[in-house]
Amino acid sequence: MFDLAGKVALLTGANGGIPRATAELFRRLGAHLVLTDLDTAALDDFAASLPEGQVRIVTARMDVTQRDQVDEAVALAGREFGGIDILVTGAGLYVEQEVTAMSDDDWRLTLGVNLDGVFYACRAAMPLLRRGGSVVNIASMAGHRGSVRHAHYAACKAAVLGFTRSLVHELSPRGVRANCVSPGIIATPMTEGIMRENGAALIAATPMKRFGTPGEVASVIAFLASDAAAFVTGETIHINGGIYMD
Ligand SMILES: NC(=O)c1ccc[n+]([C@@H]2O[C@H](COP(=O)([O-])OP(=O)(O)OC[C@H]3O[C@@H](n4cnc5c(N)ncnc54)[C@H](O)[C@@H]3O)[C@@H](O)[C@H]2O)c1
């Protein structure tokens, strides 16, 4: 599909449905992997399930809300591989709450994972990103059109779009690109609840009449991360079966 041979990719939230599919695809395309998430035992099991080959896979605990843990895991990638070519910010938290029911702590937790986490990961990785490198931040359809009972999540995802476009000005002089993907409804652990409660209506509202798969997001991330997208930066690609068109 795309050639990522020898590139070093660091993923946050790498135990998640979309990030796992991305890691699997990156692995097949020849990238070395630095997989980070909260649960390192699960990450190690996942890493062990990937086919062996020329590539190296390193796992590390990274709570993206904790700046020190982010800095430490990114520094590990630097020590192990001498630099980073691809950063994918996959960590995410999707809590259903109306605004009037949101405590300050609820608000801050969602912002901590979905927004601070992106900032911390990008800030730490930027000095290590090599020329030709690429940042792919996972935003969401929620950031474009809002999300019922997920105002904090939607606010973060909209902010990630603006943050990523701003990164372009700092990264372009160094030969690094930054883009977003904005998935619609993708079948992962994150969306099990809304699929159960509202799945039929969501499918009916989707022109392609189905949910997306993690692999269908991973392939777009791989495109953006690869040299096939060498002149694409500051862009957002929607992956949603037509349920939302900009
Ligand atoms: N599934 C969808 O429909 C959908 C749609 C739009 C955007 N997204 C985004 O895609 C990304 C991946 O989501 P997914 O659907 O694979 O969900 P998922 O729930 O399967 O994965 C999310 C991952 O983030 C990790 N995580 C949560 N809090 C963390 C923290 N503090 N530090 C580090 N990791 C943490 C979890 O452990 C989990 O592995 C998220 O950013 C999500 O917002 C998903």
PDBQT file of the ligand as one rigid body, heavy atoms in Angstrom, charges set to zero:
ROOT
HETATM    1  N1  LIG A 301     -14.240   4.957  17.386  1.00  0.00    +0.000 N 
HETATM    2  C1  LIG A 301     -14.725   6.042  16.834  1.00  0.00    +0.000 C 
HETATM    3  O1  LIG A 301     -15.859   6.055  16.290  1.00  0.00    +0.000 OA
HETATM    4  C2  LIG A 301     -13.923   7.311  16.807  1.00  0.00    +0.000 A 
HETATM    5  C3  LIG A 301     -14.438   8.385  16.086  1.00  0.00    +0.000 A 
HETATM    6  C4  LIG A 301     -13.713   9.566  16.045  1.00  0.00    +0.000 A 
HETATM    7  C5  LIG A 301     -12.497   9.665  16.687  1.00  0.00    +0.000 A 
HETATM    8  N2  LIG A 301     -12.039   8.602  17.390  1.00  0.00    +0.000 N 
HETATM    9  C6  LIG A 301     -10.756   8.781  18.055  1.00  0.00    +0.000 C 
HETATM   10  O2  LIG A 301      -9.873   7.747  17.689  1.00  0.00    +0.000 OA
HETATM   11  C7  LIG A 301      -8.905   7.555  18.730  1.00  0.00    +0.000 C 
HETATM   12  C8  LIG A 301      -8.851   6.069  19.077  1.00  0.00    +0.000 C 
HETATM   13  O3  LIG A 301     -10.122   5.687  19.561  1.00  0.00    +0.000 OA
HETATM   14  P1  LIG A 301     -10.703   4.207  19.477  1.00  0.00    +0.000 P 
HETATM   15  O4  LIG A 301     -12.022   4.301  18.829  1.00  0.00    +0.000 OA
HETATM   16  O5  LIG A 301      -9.657   3.299  18.970  1.00  0.00    +0.000 OA
HETATM   17  O6  LIG A 301     -11.013   3.986  21.022  1.00  0.00    +0.000 OA
HETATM   18  P2  LIG A 301     -10.507   2.951  22.110  1.00  0.00    +0.000 P 
HETATM   19  O7  LIG A 301     -11.326   3.261  23.303  1.00  0.00    +0.000 OA
HETATM   20  O8  LIG A 301     -10.487   1.588  21.562  1.00  0.00    +0.000 OA
HETATM   21  O9  LIG A 301      -8.999   3.429  22.350  1.00  0.00    +0.000 OA
HETATM   22  C9  LIG A 301      -8.642   4.544  23.117  1.00  0.00    +0.000 C 
HETATM   23  C10 LIG A 301      -7.310   4.220  23.774  1.00  0.00    +0.000 C 
HETATM   24  O10 LIG A 301      -6.902   5.399  24.497  1.00  0.00    +0.000 OA
HETATM   25  C11 LIG A 301      -6.315   4.944  25.688  1.00  0.00    +0.000 C 
HETATM   26  N3  LIG A 301      -6.335   5.979  26.718  1.00  0.00    +0.000 N 
HETATM   27  C12 LIG A 301      -7.388   6.467  27.414  1.00  0.00    +0.000 A 
HETATM   28  N4  LIG A 301      -6.978   7.344  28.327  1.00  0.00    +0.000 NA
HETATM   29  C13 LIG A 301      -5.628   7.414  28.203  1.00  0.00    +0.000 A 
HETATM   30  C14 LIG A 301      -4.621   8.153  28.868  1.00  0.00    +0.000 A 
HETATM   31  N5  LIG A 301      -4.908   8.978  29.883  1.00  0.00    +0.000 N 
HETATM   32  N6  LIG A 301      -3.342   7.991  28.459  1.00  0.00    +0.000 NA
HETATM   33  C15 LIG A 301      -3.033   7.137  27.450  1.00  0.00    +0.000 A 
HETATM   34  N7  LIG A 301      -3.946   6.405  26.803  1.00  0.00    +0.000 NA
HETATM   35  C16 LIG A 301      -5.217   6.551  27.174  1.00  0.00    +0.000 A 
HETATM   36  C17 LIG A 301      -7.138   3.732  26.109  1.00  0.00    +0.000 C 
HETATM   37  O11 LIG A 301      -6.432   2.933  27.035  1.00  0.00    +0.000 OA
HETATM   38  C18 LIG A 301      -7.386   3.060  24.773  1.00  0.00    +0.000 C 
HETATM   39  O12 LIG A 301      -6.408   2.093  24.490  1.00  0.00    +0.000 OA
HETATM   40  C19 LIG A 301      -9.378   8.434  19.895  1.00  0.00    +0.000 C 
HETATM   41  O13 LIG A 301      -8.645   9.642  19.870  1.00  0.00    +0.000 OA
HETATM   42  C20 LIG A 301     -10.815   8.713  19.563  1.00  0.00    +0.000 C 
HETATM   43  O14 LIG A 301     -11.270   9.906  20.144  1.00  0.00    +0.000 OA
HETATM   44  C21 LIG A 301     -12.710   7.424  17.468  1.00  0.00    +0.000 A 
ENDROOT
TORSDOF 0
